Amino acid sequence: MTPDEVAHRLRLSRRTVIGWLQAGRISGVKVGNRWRIRADQLDSLVQDSAGYREASEWLEADISGELPPYDWGPLGEPALQTVEIVAGEGLMIRKRSSVD
């Protein structure tokens, strides 16, 4: 992939991608004066950064005091329903299937 293709895929500027290549944040090969990046290496970077971002948010969170109560909204706390934490969304109530 070219730096332009990577920039488009990651929604970054070409200059940022070139800077990452020069700094070694993205592995690439320079052929003449042009950079090339393997798609599998880019996929690996995306997977690693997603996990890092989520983990760093948890690690940097201030949990030293008492946590405020969660606002369930006008219907109140869901009784007898499964609540899950969904990355990027927060607390979500899992819908029951008709089989349950």
TARA-V977581 format. One record per residue. RES is the residue in one small letter. OMEGA is omega in whole degrees, 0 to 359 (* if undefined). Layout:
BEGIN
res:RES omega:OMEGA
res:RES omega:OMEGA
END
This chain:
BEGIN
res:m omega:177
res:t omega:175
res:p omega:178
res:d omega:179
res:e omega:178
res:v omega:180
res:a omega:179
res:h omega:182
res:r omega:181
res:l omega:182
res:r omega:178
res:l omega:174
res:s omega:177
res:r omega:180
res:r omega:178
res:t omega:180
res:v omega:178
res:i omega:178
res:g omega:178
res:w omega:177
res:l omega:181
res:q omega:180
res:a omega:180
res:g omega:179
res:r omega:173
res:i omega:176
res:s omega:178
res:g omega:179
res:v omega:177
res:k omega:179
res:v omega:188
res:g omega:177
res:n omega:182
res:r omega:179
res:w omega:172
res:r omega:182
res:i omega:177
res:r omega:182
res:a omega:180
res:d omega:177
res:q omega:177
res:l omega:177
res:d omega:179
res:s omega:178
res:l omega:181
res:v omega:179
res:q omega:181
res:d omega:183
res:s omega:178
res:a omega:178
res:g omega:179
res:y omega:182
res:r omega:180
res:e omega:180
res:a omega:182
res:s omega:177
res:e omega:179
res:w omega:183
res:l omega:183
res:e omega:182
res:a omega:178
res:d omega:180
res:i omega:183
res:s omega:181
res:g omega:178
res:e omega:179
res:l omega:179
res:p omega:178
res:p omega:180
res:y omega:179
res:d omega:182
res:w omega:179
res:g omega:187
res:p omega:181
res:l omega:179
res:g omega:182
res:e omega:181
res:p omega:180
res:a omega:176
res:l omega:176
res:q omega:181
res:t omega:178
res:v omega:180
res:e omega:171
res:i omega:181
res:v omega:182
res:a omega:178
res:g omega:182
res:e omega:183
res:g omega:180
res:l omega:181
res:m omega:177
res:i omega:179
res:r omega:180
res:k omega:176
res:r omega:177
res:s omega:182
res:s omega:180
res:v omega:183
res:d omega:*
END
